[in-house]
Amino acid sequence: MTVQVFGHKSPDTDSTGSPIIWSWYLNEVKGVAAAPKLLGEPNTEAAFMLERWGFEKPEIIADVADGAAVVIVDTNNPAELPANINGADVQAIIDHHKLVGGLETKGPIDITIRPLACTATIMIDLMGDDAAKMPDAIKGAALTCILSDTLEFRSPTTTDHDRAVAEKLAADLGLNIAEYAAEMFAAKSDVSSFSDAELIRMDSKEYAVDGTKFRVSVLETTAPAVVLDRKASIMDSMTAVAAEDGVDQVLLFVVDILNEEATLMVPNDLVKTVAKKSFDADASGDSVVLPGIMSRKKQIIPNLKV
């Protein structure tokens, strides 16, 4: 039976690249048949990674069968996984997010959750000496994942170890990190072909605060004006997206990578209250700038209050 390796829904670069990296390791080093999968269309930066390093886009799956062998990466949250995940045979979890609970396994499994910025960093650690066997394409995927999750080391989630691993990979590949990251972020910032609803869902996670259910969306970009120029229509779409997705409110943060700040769109009084209670920010108009806010995992979700 082939092991299916996948990350979370609305796959970003880490949830696209890490299944490829770990499938390579299982196939080529451990001798275990494995295949990367996706739980949705990859974002523009992840698509750039696939093309840049010569990977075929992994198959997109809607669910998993009873008893299917799977490895979960870059999440441990059942809400971000296939509906039948507890019917599958989960064999391992490799992640860097807080432990949520709710997953059920058929037996004891390997679980690795470490306080690092990127799943790919953890995978290279787990490979040990075998990491030296990675071909350039796999190294390239890992480097892209780390630079994406750390926003080229600007994110507060960045650790010295993530940086060291990325610098080693870049040296092996003969790449200048600043130049390569600029290519990545340019790809991430090209969102012109996406509808408002697609932008809202592109990099988003559901999270509840005192009974209020949010879709917390983050758009990381080096060209925030491209998104903010569409602010009115995007905010109009938030109501429909919230209704379709069964949440009370969409929170959309446009993260300016270069200026290291986020703009929160403020469509109503609920979000105005969230801005004040969570970030001590007074929103007088339909948006508010939050200096230094870069990370959903470390700065946004832990601070949300209603």
NUVEX-168470 format. One record per residue (C-alpha): y, x, z; chain; residue number from 0; residue in three letters. Coordinates in steps of 0.5 Angstrom, whole numbers. Layout:
! NUVEX-168470
    c2    c1    c3 chain resi resn
     Y     X     Z     A  NUM  Ala
...
This chain:
! NUVEX-168470
    c2    c1    c3 chain resi resn
     0     0     0     A    0  Met
     7     3    -2     A    1  Thr
    12     3     4     A    2  Val
    18     0     2     A    3  Gln
    24     3     5     A    4  Val
    31     0     5     A    5  Phe
    37    -1     9     A    6  Gly
    42    -7    11     A    7  His
    45   -13     6     A    8  Lys
    51   -11     3     A    9  Ser
    49    -4     2     A   10  Pro
    54     1     2     A   11  Asp
    53     9     0     A   12  Thr
    48    10     6     A   13  Asp
    44     4     6     A   14  Ser
    43     6    -2     A   15  Thr
    42    13    -1     A   16  Gly
    38    14     5     A   17  Ser
    32    10     3     A   18  Pro
    32    14    -3     A   19  Ile
    32    21     1     A   20  Ile
    27    18     6     A   21  Trp
    22    15     0     A   22  Ser
    23    22    -3     A   23  Trp
    20    25     4     A   24  Tyr
    15    21     5     A   25  Leu
    12    21    -3     A   26  Asn
    13    29    -4     A   27  Glu
    12    32     3     A   28  Val
     8    27     7     A   29  Lys
     4    24     2     A   30  Gly
     5    17     3     A   31  Val
     7    12    -3     A   32  Ala
    14    10    -2     A   33  Ala
    19     6    -6     A   34  Ala
    27     5    -4     A   35  Pro
    29    -2    -4     A   36  Lys
    36    -5    -4     A   37  Leu
    38   -12    -1     A   38  Leu
    44   -13    -5     A   39  Gly
    48   -10   -11     A   40  Glu
    51    -3    -8     A   41  Pro
    58    -2    -8     A   42  Asn
    62     2   -13     A   43  Thr
    61     8    -9     A   44  Glu
    54     8    -8     A   45  Ala
    53     6   -16     A   46  Ala
    57    13   -17     A   47  Phe
    52    16   -13     A   48  Met
    46    14   -17     A   49  Leu
    50    16   -23     A   50  Glu
    52    22   -21     A   51  Arg
    45    25   -19     A   52  Trp
    41    21   -24     A   53  Gly
    38    16   -20     A   54  Phe
    35     9   -22     A   55  Glu
    38     4   -18     A   56  Lys
    33     2   -13     A   57  Pro
    30    -5   -14     A   58  Glu
    34   -11   -11     A   59  Ile
    29   -15    -6     A   60  Ile
    31   -22    -3     A   61  Ala
    25   -22     2     A   62  Asp
    19   -18     4     A   63  Val
    12   -21     5     A   64  Ala
     7   -22    11     A   65  Asp
     4   -15    12     A   66  Gly
     8   -11     8     A   67  Ala
     9    -4    10     A   68  Ala
    17    -2    11     A   69  Val
    21     3    14     A   70  Val
    28     0    16     A   71  Ile
    34     5    15     A   72  Val
    41     5    17     A   73  Asp
    41    -2    21     A   74  Thr
    36    -5    27     A   75  Asn
    40   -11    26     A   76  Asn
    35   -17    24     A   77  Pro
    41   -21    21     A   78  Ala
    42   -15    16     A   79  Glu
    35   -15    14     A   80  Leu
    30   -20    10     A   81  Pro
    29   -27    13     A   82  Ala
    21   -25    14     A   83  Asn
    23   -18    17     A   84  Ile
    18   -20    23     A   85  Asn
    13   -22    19     A   86  Gly
    13   -15    16     A   87  Ala
     9    -9    18     A   88  Asp
    15    -5    20     A   89  Val
    13     3    21     A   90  Gln
    19     6    23     A   91  Ala
    27     5    24     A   92  Ile
    32    11    23     A   93  Ile
    39     9    25     A   94  Asp
    46    11    28     A   95  His
    48     4    30     A   96  His
    47     1    37     A   97  Lys
    41    -2    39     A   98  Leu
    41   -10    37     A   99  Val
    34   -13    39     A  100  Gly
    30   -18    36     A  101  Gly
    26   -14    31     A  102  Leu
    18   -15    33     A  103  Glu
    13   -10    30     A  104  Thr
     6   -10    29     A  105  Lys
     5    -4    34     A  106  Gly
     8     2    37     A  107  Pro
    13     5    32     A  108  Ile
    17    11    31     A  109  Asp
    24     9    32     A  110  Ile
    30    14    32     A  111  Thr
    37    12    33     A  112  Ile
    42    18    34     A  113  Arg
    49    18    36     A  114  Pro
    51    21    29     A  115  Leu
    56    19    23     A  116  Ala
    50    18    18     A  117  Cys
    43    16    17     A  118  Thr
    42    22    12     A  119  Ala
    44    27    18     A  120  Thr
    39    24    22     A  121  Ile
    34    24    16     A  122  Met
    35    32    15     A  123  Ile
    34    33    22     A  124  Asp
    27    29    22     A  125  Leu
    25    33    16     A  126  Met
    26    40    20     A  127  Gly
    24    46    15     A  128  Asp
    22    41    10     A  129  Asp
    29    39     9     A  130  Ala
    29    46     5     A  131  Ala
    25    43     0     A  132  Lys
    30    38    -2     A  133  Met
    32    38   -10     A  134  Pro
    39    38   -12     A  135  Asp
    39    31   -13     A  136  Ala
    37    29    -6     A  137  Ile
    41    34    -3     A  138  Lys
    47    31    -7     A  139  Gly
    45    24    -5     A  140  Ala
    45    26     3     A  141  Ala
    52    30     2     A  142  Leu
    55    23    -1     A  143  Thr
    52    19     5     A  144  Cys
    55    24    10     A  145  Ile
    62    24     6     A  146  Leu
    62    17     6     A  147  Ser
    60    15    13     A  148  Asp
    65    20    16     A  149  Thr
    71    19    10     A  150  Leu
    71    26     9     A  151  Glu
    71    28    17     A  152  Phe
    77    23    18     A  153  Arg
    73    18    21     A  154  Ser
    72    18    29     A  155  Pro
    65    17    28     A  156  Thr
    64    24    25     A  157  Thr
    61    29    29     A  158  Thr
    61    37    29     A  159  Asp
    53    36    27     A  160  His
    55    32    21     A  161  Asp
    60    36    18     A  162  Arg
    56    42    19     A  163  Ala
    50    39    15     A  164  Val
    55    37    10     A  165  Ala
    58    44     9     A  166  Glu
    51    47     8     A  167  Lys
    49    41     3     A  168  Leu
    55    43    -1     A  169  Ala
    54    50    -1     A  170  Ala
    47    49    -3     A  171  Asp
    50    45    -9     A  172  Leu
    56    49   -11     A  173  Gly
    61    44    -9     A  174  Leu
    68    43    -6     A  175  Asn
    68    38    -1     A  176  Ile
    75    36    -2     A  177  Ala
    74    35   -10     A  178  Glu
    67    32    -9     A  179  Tyr
    70    27    -4     A  180  Ala
    76    25    -8     A  181  Ala
    71    23   -14     A  182  Glu
    67    19    -9     A  183  Met
    73    15    -6     A  184  Phe
    76    14   -13     A  185  Ala
    70    10   -15     A  186  Ala
    70     7    -8     A  187  Lys
    77     5   -10     A  188  Ser
    76     2   -17     A  189  Asp
    75    -6   -15     A  190  Val
    78    -9   -20     A  191  Ser
    72   -12   -23     A  192  Ser
    70   -16   -17     A  193  Phe
    72   -23   -15     A  194  Ser
    76   -24    -8     A  195  Asp
    69   -27    -5     A  196  Ala
    65   -21    -8     A  197  Glu
    71   -16    -4     A  198  Leu
    70   -20     2     A  199  Ile
    63   -19     2     A  200  Arg
    62   -12    -1     A  201  Met
    62    -8     6     A  202  Asp
    61   -13    11     A  203  Ser
    57   -15    18     A  204  Lys
    57   -21    22     A  205  Glu
    59   -21    29     A  206  Tyr
    60   -26    34     A  207  Ala
    65   -25    40     A  208  Val
    65   -30    46     A  209  Asp
    61   -36    41     A  210  Gly
    66   -35    35     A  211  Thr
    62   -32    29     A  212  Lys
    66   -27    25     A  213  Phe
    65   -24    18     A  214  Arg
    68   -17    19     A  215  Val
    69   -14    12     A  216  Ser
    72    -7    11     A  217  Val
    75    -4     5     A  218  Leu
    76     3     5     A  219  Glu
    80     6    -1     A  220  Thr
    85    11    -3     A  221  Thr
    89     6    -7     A  222  Ala
    90     0    -1     A  223  Pro
    96    -3    -6     A  224  Ala
    90    -5   -11     A  225  Val
    87    -9    -6     A  226  Val
    94   -12    -2     A  227  Leu
    97   -14    -8     A  228  Asp
    91   -19    -8     A  229  Arg
    93   -21    -1     A  230  Lys
    94   -28    -2     A  231  Ala
    88   -30    -7     A  232  Ser
    84   -26    -2     A  233  Ile
    86   -30     4     A  234  Met
    85   -36     0     A  235  Asp
    78   -35    -1     A  236  Ser
    77   -33     6     A  237  Met
    76   -40     8     A  238  Thr
    71   -42     3     A  239  Ala
    67   -35     4     A  240  Val
    67   -37    12     A  241  Ala
    64   -44    10     A  242  Ala
    59   -41     5     A  243  Glu
    56   -36    10     A  244  Asp
    56   -40    16     A  245  Gly
    62   -36    20     A  246  Val
    68   -39    23     A  247  Asp
    73   -33    21     A  248  Gln
    73   -27    16     A  249  Val
    76   -21    19     A  250  Leu
    78   -17    13     A  251  Leu
    81    -9    14     A  252  Phe
    83    -5     9     A  253  Val
    82     2    11     A  254  Val
    87     7     8     A  255  Asp
    83    13     8     A  256  Ile
    89    18     6     A  257  Leu
    94    15    11     A  258  Asn
    88    14    16     A  259  Glu
    90     7    18     A  260  Glu
    88     0    17     A  261  Ala
    91    -7    15     A  262  Thr
    89   -13    18     A  263  Leu
    90   -19    13     A  264  Met
    92   -25    18     A  265  Val
    91   -32    15     A  266  Pro
    92   -36    21     A  267  Asn
    93   -36    29     A  268  Asp
    86   -34    30     A  269  Leu
    87   -28    27     A  270  Val
    94   -27    30     A  271  Lys
    91   -28    37     A  272  Thr
    85   -23    35     A  273  Val
    90   -18    33     A  274  Ala
    94   -18    39     A  275  Lys
    88   -18    44     A  276  Lys
    84   -13    40     A  277  Ser
    89    -8    38     A  278  Phe
    95   -10    42     A  279  Asp
    98   -11    35     A  280  Ala
   104   -17    34     A  281  Asp
   103   -20    27     A  282  Ala
   109   -23    25     A  283  Ser
   107   -24    17     A  284  Gly
   101   -25    14     A  285  Asp
    98   -18    15     A  286  Ser
    99   -12    20     A  287  Val
    98    -5    20     A  288  Val
    93    -1    25     A  289  Leu
    95     6    26     A  290  Pro
    89    10    27     A  291  Gly
    84     5    26     A  292  Ile
    78     8    21     A  293  Met
    71     6    24     A  294  Ser
    68    -1    24     A  295  Arg
    63     1    28     A  296  Lys
    67     5    33     A  297  Lys
    74     2    33     A  298  Gln
    74    -5    31     A  299  Ile
    67    -9    33     A  300  Ile
    67    -6    40     A  301  Pro
    75    -8    41     A  302  Asn
    74   -15    38     A  303  Leu
    77   -20    43     A  304  Lys
    79   -28    42     A  305  Val
